[in-house]
Amino acid sequence: MSYKKVIYILPDDLLEQVQKYVDGEFIYIPRKLGNKKEWGTRTSTRQELYKRNTKIYEEYLAGHSSQDLSRKYFLSLKSIQRIIRKQKNSV
């Protein structure tokens, strides 16, 4: 999230109205519902996690234990179990 100077965005009369309620404070203006972006669409994180989870599932099918995968990927046992369950259900 980046900050924009309101003096460059809002007309003077609207700025005065906002200042009646919030003067010299930071405020967050949320996106409209139709403009919201899904998590991970701005970076490659979603794809990287998908690849990692697929690899975890493949290693699990190859015989690696959940405990071994937990140590290898530095994830909790519950996280490994959740990844395996989701991958199993998506196949």
C-alpha positions in Angstrom: 0.0 0.0 0.0 1.4 3.4 -0.9 0.4 6.8 0.5 -0.9 9.6 -1.8 -1.0 13.3 -0.9 -4.7 14.2 -0.7 -4.0 17.7 -1.9 -3.2 16.2 -5.3 -6.2 13.9 -5.4 -9.2 15.5 -3.8 -10.8 18.9 -4.7 -10.4 21.6 -2.0 -14.0 21.6 -0.9 -14.0 17.8 -0.3 -10.6 18.1 1.5 -12.2 20.6 3.8 -15.1 18.3 4.5 -12.7 15.4 5.4 -10.7 17.7 7.6 -13.8 18.4 9.7 -13.7 14.7 10.8 -10.0 13.8 10.5 -7.5 16.6 10.7 -3.8 15.7 10.4 -4.4 11.9 10.8 -3.8 9.0 8.5 -6.9 7.3 7.2 -7.4 4.2 5.1 -9.9 4.2 2.3 -10.8 0.6 1.4 -11.3 -0.5 -2.2 -14.8 -1.0 -3.6 -16.0 -4.6 -3.5 -15.7 -4.9 -7.3 -12.1 -3.6 -7.3 -10.7 -6.0 -4.7 -7.8 -8.2 -5.8 -7.4 -11.8 -4.7 -4.5 -12.7 -2.4 -1.3 -13.4 -4.3 -2.3 -11.8 -7.6 0.3 -9.0 -7.4 3.3 -11.2 -6.6 4.5 -14.7 -7.5 3.9 -16.0 -3.9 0.8 -17.9 -4.9 2.6 -19.8 -7.7 5.6 -20.5 -5.4 3.4 -21.9 -2.7 1.5 -24.1 -5.2 4.8 -25.5 -6.5 6.1 -26.1 -2.9 2.8 -27.8 -1.9 2.8 -30.0 -5.0 6.4 -31.0 -4.3 5.5 -31.8 -0.7 2.6 -34.0 -1.8 4.8 -35.8 -4.4 7.4 -36.5 -1.7 4.7 -37.8 0.6 3.4 -40.2 -2.1 7.0 -41.3 -2.6 7.1 -42.5 1.0 8.4 -39.6 3.0 6.7 -39.2 6.4 4.8 -36.1 7.4 7.4 -35.6 10.2 10.3 -35.6 7.8 8.5 -33.2 5.5 7.7 -31.0 8.4 11.4 -30.7 9.3 12.6 -30.4 5.7 10.2 -27.5 4.8 10.2 -25.9 8.3 6.5 -26.2 8.6 4.4 -27.5 11.5 3.1 -31.1 11.3 -0.5 -29.7 11.1 0.5 -27.5 8.1 2.0 -30.5 6.3 -1.1 -32.6 7.0 -3.3 -29.8 5.7 -1.3 -29.5 2.5 -1.4 -33.2 1.9 -5.2 -33.3 2.5 -5.8 -30.4 0.1 -3.6 -31.9 -2.6 -5.3 -35.3 -2.2 -8.7 -33.7 -2.6 -7.7 -31.7 -5.6 -6.5 -34.7 -7.6 
